[in-house]
């Protein structure tokens, strides 16, 4: 008799949280039908998840403290970093073009000095 395939913890987590695609969930449930230990393990994880949700739901529904709300409201948006990075790239490109033009203009003089 073949031993059932052990389902990884990450799949159990996703199954319990309802985050599997329909195909993977169907395949996982089919695999659990032939694996009594796996079925019990999945049921235990499901009960644990429900207990955690029930215990922590009141905390999750609490509003954020005023100090945190004010800090979030006054923080600088993340978008500024993207803009400064873009200008850095533009500046580097412009510097490269300037160096290339300078070298192009200096080449006849350099060739004359070297004797090429």
N, C-alpha and C positions, 0 to 999 in steps of 0.2 A: 504494500500500500504506500502511495506517495504521501509525503508530508506536506501540509498546506504551506503556501508561501507566506512568510512573515511580512506583514504590512508595516512600513516604516512609521515612526512616530509623527513625522510631518504630515503624512497622509491622514492619520487618525485625527490630528489637530484640525486639519482642513475639513474633514468629514464632520466632526463635532461642531465646528463653527459655521458649517454650511457654505464653505468657500471652494468646494470642488466643482469642476465643470460637470455637466450632466453625464457625460460619457465616463469620466473617471469615477464619479460617485456610483454609477450603476455597476461598473466593474468591481469596485471595492466592496459594495454590498453583496455582489455575487460571490466574491472570494470569502466573505465573512459567513455566508450561509453554510459553507463546507468546513469552517474552522470554528469549533466551539470555544476554544481559548480566545481566539481573536474576537469573536462575538461578545464574549463576556468582558473582554478588555475594552471594546468599543462602548459597551453599555456602562461600564464603570467611568470611562472618560466623559460620557454624556451626562451622567448623574453629577459628576464633579463640576462640569461646566455650568450646569443648571444651578447648583448650589452656590458657585462663585457669583454668577449673575444675580441671584436672589440676594446674596449678602452684600454685594457692592452696588446694587442699583440705586439705593438712596444717596450714596456718595456721588455717583455719576450724575445724578439729577441736580445736585447743588449748584448754585450759581458761582461763578468765579469771584474771588474777593475783589473789592474795589481797587486796591492798590495794583493788583495784577492787570485789571482791565485798563487802568490809566497807563501803565507801563506799555502794554500792547498797543494802545492807541497812539502813543507818542514815539514809539520806536521807528527808526528809519526803515522804509521799505527795502526789500532785498533787490529790487530792480536796479538801484544805483550801481551795484557791482557789475551788472551786465553792461551798462552804458560805459563805465570807465574802462572795462576790458575792451570794448569795441574801439574806443578812442586810442587805447594803447596799441592795438593792432594797426590802426590807420597811421599812427605816428611812426611805428616801426617800418611799415611799408614805405612811407614817404622818405624816411631816412635812407632806406635801401635804394630807392630811386635816385636820391641826391648823390649818394656815394657812387652809384653806377655811372651817372652823368659826369661826375667829376673825374672818374677814372677814364672815361671815354675821351674827355677833353684833354687829359694829361698824357694819353698814350703816344701821340706824335712826339711830344717833348721827351718822354722816357725812351722811346725808340732811338731818337737822335743821340741821346746821351749814351745809351748802351752800344749803339753802332749797328743796329739791326737794319 
